[in-house]
Amino acid sequence: MQDNYAPPLIMGNEKADLLSKIQPTLIVDLIEHSLLNEVFKNGQWVKADWVKDGKDHSFTKLGAWEIKTLMLPVSSQNVSLSNLKDAEIRARALSIAKTNQERCLRNWKEYGIRSPDQLALAHELVFSNSFITMKQPQNEGIRNLLKNVMTAEILPEQEDVGLKNLFRFKK
């Protein structure tokens, strides 16, 4: 009697590809360019056309960078795969937004802040991005998707996945 064992549990290409597509930092980069009033045109970031009318409400590179840096810890793959509770999410998002407000007020000249509208924009961008990024993995949606991909790679031909299918024996 020969024994056939279940295949080893390894991360397949499909799961690795899916993980590589979870990139919450991309939105943080987009927010940074938005704060600088830049648009992506012909393969590069350039000042938006509407800025030329003399009403430049852009943040400085320092301001946009520091606001971006404040959001990065919650805009990561780790957070995308976490399972934070609602109270934890709300408290953390509020704390990040409060820190952003304090920094913007303390460094308003260095950040290029010339109006209350810029403060409101920075607050909304930071709070919304932080809150939504942490809220997204609730109920383990992404984690379950990754588990399903892993299960499909390990046992692709089996319909009934259970303990009886983990080991197969030849007669």
N, C-alpha and C positions, 0 to 999 in steps of 0.2 A: 504494500500500500504506500503510495507517494502522497506527501502532504503538499498542498498548495496553500500558500498564505496570502492574506490580503496585502495589497501593495503598501509600501511604506507611506506614511503621512508626510508628503513634501509639498512645498508651495509650488504650484504649477505656474506656467507662463501667464495663463489667463488671469490668475489672482494677482500676480505681480503687476501685470498691465493695468488692471483695475485700480490697484493701490497707487500706481504712478499717476493715474488720472485724477486722483483726489488731491487737488492743489489749491487749498484755501488762501495761500499767499498771493495768488494771481489777483484777487480782488483788492488786496491791500496795495499792490503795485498800481492798479487802476485808480484807486482812491488818491494815492500820492500824486499821480499825474493830473487828476481832476483838481486837486488843491493848487496845483501850479498852473491851472487853466491851459493844459496841454491836451492835444488830440493826436491820435495816431493817424498819420497821413503818409502815404508812399513809403511805408516801412520804417518810419521814424516818428518820434514824439516831437511836435512843434507847438508853438504858442497858438492858441485858437484865434481865428479871425476876429471874433467879436471883442477881443482884448484891445485892439487897435483904436477903439473909439474913446480912449482916455479914461475908461472906467475899469481899470485893472484891479480886480479884487483877488489877485493871486496871492498865495502865501509864498514866502521865500523858500528856497531849497531846504534851508535848515528847519523851518516850521513844518513843511510837508514831510520831511524825513523823520522828525521827532514824533509827529502824529502817527505816521506809518509804524515806527518802531514800537509805539505804545500798543498797537493792535496785533503785532506779530505773535506774541505768546498764545493768544487764543485763536489765531488763524493758522493752525498747523494741522498736520495729519493726525497727530496724537489727540487733539481735541475732536477732530472729525470722527474718531473711533471711540471716543469716551462715552460715558453714560451718566452725565451730570444730572442732578435733580433740579427741578424748576427753581427752587429757592436759591440754590448755589449759582445757577445761571444768572438770575436777576441780580443777586448781590454782586457778582463779579462784573457784570456789564455796567452796573451803576458805579462801581468803584473805578473802573477804567474811564468811564465818561467824566467822573468827578476829577480824576487826576488830569485828564485832558484839559478840562476847564481851568484848573489851577495853573497848569503850565502855560496855556494860551494867555491867561491874564498876566502872569508873572513875566512872560517873554514876548509881549505883544509887539514890541518894536522889532525884535530879532526875527519874529515869525511873519512880519509884514502885515499885521492885522491893523486895519484902518476903519473897520465898521463893526457894529454889533451883528450884522448879517454874517460876517465871516465867522464869528464866534458860534453863532447858531448852526451854521453849516458844519463846522468842525465837530460840534457836539453831536449832531444828528448822524453824521457819517461814522463817527467812532462808536456811538452807542448802538446804532442799527447793525453795523457789521459785527461787532462783538456779540451782541445778543443773538442774532440770527445764526452766526457760525457755531455758537455753543448750543443753540436750540436744535440745530439740524440733526445731530445724531440721537436725539431722544427716541426712546423705544427701540434702540439698537438697529435702526433700519439699515445703515451701511454695514454694520457688523454682521447682521443676518445675511445680507447680500453676499458678503465675502465668505461666510460659512457655506452658503448654498453653492457658490462657485467651487469651493474646495471639495464639497461632497460630490458634485457632478464630475470633477476631475478624477477623484479617487474611485468612484463606483459608477462610471458612465453607462454601463450596459444593464445595470440592475434597477428594476422598478421597485421592488420591495426592500427598502433599506432598513435593516434591523440586525440584531445580534446574530441571528442564524446565518446571515450572509457575510459575516466578517471572515469566517473560515470556510473553505471549500475543500472537500476531499475527493480524490479520484478513487474509484474502486479497483 
